[in-house]
Amino acid sequence: MTIEKYPQANFLQSPAYGNMNELLGCKVIQEDFDGKGFALMIVRDAKRGRYLEIPCGPLADWNDREALKMIFDKIAEVGKKEKCVFVRIRPQLLNTPENLKLLEGLGLKKSPMHLAAEHTVILDLTKPEEQLLAEMRRQTRYEVRRAEKLGIKVTSSNTEEIFKEFHKVQAETAKRQGFIPPSLKTLLAEREAFGEQIQIYCAETADGQPIAYGLIITSGEEGDYYEAASTDLNRKLPGAYALLWQVTRDLKKNGYRRFNLWGIAPAGQPHHRYAGVTTFKTGFSDEITEFVPAHDLVLSKIRYAADFAFETLRKKKRHL
């Protein structure tokens, strides 16, 4: 079973993502539901209890209620077999009252935590470059053009050296911006698992000083701006703008249909930890995509109650 049948799929339901998690010591289960759906499931061993995670899945025809019931019955069986407290999913469904009601009807309840960029900006790469430029915010378009005038260069590679360089710069970025970056072990596992599907872009000054970095993963019809980092030069030079525009052009040239900028703050949450990047990303398009929030299929009610309380408190502390 391949995921090409599902055009909404991204790298989080790809075999490579499964391989990456296995390299990090997680148990991964890939299930084809009698040709009616697919799920890449990861067993997560958290201190508060074991759970089964299905990021950006399961993949299915969400209009086929009978198939959905079969799929979730089987997912529950897998979760119970793995002694999980709950199953956490965040499918590629838009956040509409109808879809929320659909998930509720399948026995799911809204999770206290988010999963996999529920709010994002997705660029439609089937549009001509001129239209993509025209749809940018005026200031964003200005910065893209200013980068060209300044001679800012954008290159990409996936050598082990660039991953180590990215890790070092991202650690410094994390200190400034207050987020927890992935470990070098995780980054190198991603590199090993995804191969040519993962690239690190770097924007540099005309004399070769690094300004901004972006880790891009491609799968199916989509490219994802999964991780980022920057040096102090990015505060005064439009390196990140040049980088995103170059990635957009490269993805379009290589036949990808959409570019997911991966994670912005929900509307009306100025203290959300993604608030700082939201203005930057929405400058490339004001069309925001909001997927359904993460939902949980509870397998052990008593143990889940404790998890729910813990995660609700953690979410508040982390400004998520």
Beta strands, then each sheet from edge to edge (+ up, - down):
strand 1: 27-32
strand 2: 37-46
strand 3: 49-55
strand 4: 59-60
strand 5: 86-90
strand 6: 109-110
strand 7: 119-124
strand 8: 153-157
strand 9: 198-204
strand 10: 210-219
strand 11: 222-230
strand 12: 258-260
strand 13: 288-290
strand 14: 295-298
sheet 1: 1+ 2- 3+ 5+ 14- 6+
sheet 2: 1+ 2- 4+
sheet 3: 8+ 9- 10+ 11- 12- 7+ 13-
end
